[in-house]
Every structure is written in structure tokens, then in C-alpha cells.
Amino acid sequence: MSREQSAGGTRPHPRPTVGPGADGQRPSGSGSGAGAGVRLGLRANLAQFTLLVAVNALVGGLLGQERTVLPLLAGEVFGLSAHTAALTFIVAFGAAKAVTNVFAGAWADRFGRRPVLIAGWLVALPVPAMLAWGPSWGWIVAANVLLGVNQGLAWSTTVIMKIDLAGPARRGLAMGLNEAAGYLAVAVSAMATGALADAYGLRPAPFLLGAAYTALALGLSTVAVRETHGHARAEAARHPAPAGTGPRACLINPAWFVTPGTHARCVVGIVHVRPVRGRPSALRSHAPDAATPALRADGATYQTAPSAGALSTRQVVHRVSLGDPTLSAASWAGLVNNLNDALAWGVFPLLFAAHGLGVAEISGLAALYPAVWGAGQMLTGWWSDHVGRKHLITAGMFVQAAAIALVAATTAFPAWALAQVLLGLGTALVYPTLIAAIGDVAHPAWRARAVGVYRLWRDGGFAVGALAAGALADAWGLTTAIWAVAALTAAAGVLVAVRMEETRVPETAGPGGRRGRRTRRHPRR
């Protein structure tokens, strides 16, 4: 049995009386008045979770209407020959979405999740008409600014709401289902708009799908979606930050008090600890409000941060962007991942067309990559809950690098199709796992803002990728641009392997082979 340690000796810990709730999680109102009656977990919130998955599929569908048609529209309808000019719509989309992500997280914390979601769909209302009938390329770029705002508000908010509902024990699975729905819808829309374009022309028929998606999503978000901010408050109530001076609170890991597969997050003992310098761990954000280091769940030490549960937005931006090794590595990996997506979105169709492929063949390749990506996330998100996040992210970046190199090295349709499958698999390993890792590390009190900052960097990859790939393609050709991105992706895999820490403690097998709560002996001091 673990013991509470103090200056005067040790005494046994009382066993807590709170039992697990849905999906192995304690009722969130336990021990606190906050969130009374609110339960975390997928089963406890299945109806709302499923509805949000459907709404996110519509978010992805609105994005997917552009994947096949818009790169071809630039040259065939508006006569743009320079690759940099033709990719300006991706720059506009990525920049708008990246910046909006930050505001989405802050607004979701301040005003609630649902109003931000509805605002995102209101912004999207004119987008399909602008794409279908815009008289100049400037209208297309402006439509993509609005589309970026829509995606930043709506997709970010559905992610945050699913994290709120799922709680920590099934966060990876929740993100896998969310991203799978979105990117399967991207694939379906890419195929559908490609078929419409092949049959009826590049405009306006393909974009009428987007109008239907927008109307349906706005109706569902307004009428059926419910606010989830109370779930985040309820989870935050389980992360107390003791005040006062003298002996400081310590995170310890009694076997009977740790959610399976998660870090110990409950303050259950008071100890005197000595300052120890060392690399901050992923547990730091869940540390008590203390000026001195405390013990980690695995017996190591970590440096606590003042007011871990109440950070300013500036502090959150610094922590996610640079200050925390794990969060910043995730942000960089996310940026490179979406840089790759910008390449697949804007450059691959031009390469395929240059080698004589028709609209139907290009749409098939354009749909294959997000289809594998979307379907794969239903497995990889769940998998990361059981084996951890870091190694899946590292492997995924290297698989993406190999896939992009294969596109550059070959000119045959079967090889390109294989490359799209590999790129989808690599992205499926990375995409939901990165955002689940952010959710692991960020305290519920500032998690929405952390997600927003992460998505700022991740979706900034669209703009960076479009500008870099366009400039390289104009200077040295499409193939050179693709090789350069493959090298950058491999470098991102190395960075994650070196800098990121594991944020998810896997479940362990208990007596008789049953998987259960992790057990550790109390560390010696």
C-alpha cells in the first residue's frame, strides 16, 4: 500500500470510495461541486459524440469539394501558369485557418463551444457560391479565406468538444473517430466532385455539394448540438491545485487510484521535496501549484510550474510553441504533416496532369490518400491509447517521407497509387495521435487554447507548404519540390524521436492476464 509521507513519518492512505464511471472513468462530479451529474466517456455521451462526428464529416466534405477541382481550375479557367500563383488559394486557406484556430480555442473557453461552432458555419455560407461563380481568381482566394475561417472554427470546436466528452481514458479513440469522419468525407467529396467535373465541367456543378453540406451542418449545429464546456470544467475539478506554503503536494501513483493507461493526476499526499533540475516531463502541466519540484508518478522528479491550471493565453502560446519539449515537438510535426497535405492538394494534381492523367484518374488518386488516412485513424487513435503516442508519431513521419519520395521517383499510375496509400497510412499514424498527445499534456483549464495553438502551427503548414513548394517548383520543377518536402518530413521524424516524451502510459496486464490499473511501488527518497 502507498503511504502518505510527511516530516513526522508515514501513515497508510485511506482507499478512495469513488468508483469508475463510463469507459473506466470516475464520475466527474466526484469530490467537487463542479460538473455534478456530468459524466465523461464515450458510452455516457454516445448520442452527442455521434452527432459531432457527423458534423465533422460535413466539415471535411466542404473541404473535399476543392481537392480535385481547384488546382485544375487555376490553369484551365483562370489561365494561371506560375505554380506559386496557382497555389495562392492554399496559402490563403492555411493562413486563415491557422490564425482562426487560436481564436477558436480562446473563444471556446470564454463563450462556450457551441456558439463558436455555429459561427463557423455562418462564415461558410457564401463559400460554395463564390467558388462556383466567382468572376476572377481573387474571388477564389477570398472564398478560401472564408473556408479557412470556417475550418478553424468548426473543426477545432468539434475536436475540443469530443475531447471534453471522451475524457482521458479514450481520448485517442475519440480523436481517431473524429479525424476519420472528416477525412473520409474529404475523400468522398473529392471523388464526387471529380465525377461531376468530368461530366458537367469544372464549374458550377461540383460546388453545389458544398452548399448542401453547409446548410445541413448549420441546421444540426443550431438545433441538435449541445454545449460541452461543463464536461471540461468537471474534468478540471479532478486536477486540484493546493495552495499555501511549506510542504508541497506530490503526485503519487497508488494502484487503486489511477485511471488505466493514464498518468496519476490526483494530489493525494503532502511531502517535503528537494529542488532537482531536469528536463520537464509531460506531467508538468498537471502538477500542483508549487514553487518546488515534486515527484513524478514513475518516481522521477519534475519542475512544477506556477498556477499550472490557470495559464494566460500568452503562457499557453509559449508552452505549446517552444517552452515544453513535447508540445513544441508535436506542433512542429503537425506543421510538417499539413505541409505534406498542401503538397498532395496543390502539387500532386499538377504533376499527374503534366504526365497525361485525366480528371477521373486524378480524382481517384486525390481521393485515395484521404480515404486511407480517414479509415486508418479509426484504428490508430485507439492503438495509441494502448501502446503510447510517441512511437506511432515517429513511424508515421518516416512512412510519409517514403511515400512522398516514391511520388517523386516514379511516373506510373500504379506506383503513384501505392504512394497515396502509404501517405494515407503515415498520416493516419500521426494525425489523431498528435492531438491526443496535446490533450494528454494540457490541463483541462487551458486545453482548448493549447489545441488552438497546436492547430495554429499545424495548419500553418498549409501556407508554408504551398509557398515553399510553389517557389521550388517554379525555380527547379515539380519533382525537385517533392523531393525537398520528403527530406523535410524525414527530418521531422528525427526531431520527434529525439525531443518528444511519451505522454501516454500504456495499460499493463494484471494478475491472470487481465489488463488493469498500472501498479508501481512507492519510490525511495
URURKA-V208661 format. One record per run of one state. SS is the DSSP state (hx for helix, st for strand, lp for the rest). FROM is the first residue (numbers start at 1). LEN is the number of residues. If there is no record, write none. Layout:
ss->(SS & SS)
from->(FROM & FROM)
len->(LEN & LEN)
This chain:
ss->(lp & st & lp & st & lp & st & lp & hx & lp & st & lp & hx & lp & hx & lp & hx & lp & hx & lp & hx & lp & hx & lp & hx & lp & hx & lp & hx & lp & hx & lp & st & lp & hx & lp & st & lp & hx & lp & st & lp & st & lp & hx & lp & hx & lp & hx & lp & hx & lp & hx & lp & hx & lp & hx & lp & st & lp & hx & lp & st & lp)
from->(1 & 3 & 7 & 9 & 13 & 20 & 21 & 22 & 25 & 26 & 27 & 46 & 65 & 69 & 77 & 83 & 87 & 88 & 112 & 113 & 125 & 127 & 134 & 137 & 167 & 171 & 201 & 205 & 224 & 229 & 237 & 248 & 252 & 255 & 258 & 267 & 272 & 284 & 287 & 294 & 296 & 301 & 303 & 313 & 324 & 325 & 355 & 359 & 388 & 390 & 410 & 413 & 442 & 447 & 477 & 478 & 500 & 508 & 510 & 511 & 514 & 515 & 517)
len->(2 & 4 & 2 & 4 & 7 & 1 & 1 & 3 & 1 & 1 & 19 & 19 & 4 & 8 & 6 & 4 & 1 & 24 & 1 & 12 & 2 & 7 & 3 & 30 & 4 & 30 & 4 & 19 & 5 & 8 & 11 & 4 & 3 & 3 & 9 & 5 & 12 & 3 & 7 & 2 & 5 & 2 & 10 & 11 & 1 & 30 & 4 & 29 & 2 & 20 & 3 & 29 & 5 & 30 & 1 & 22 & 8 & 2 & 1 & 3 & 1 & 2 & 9)
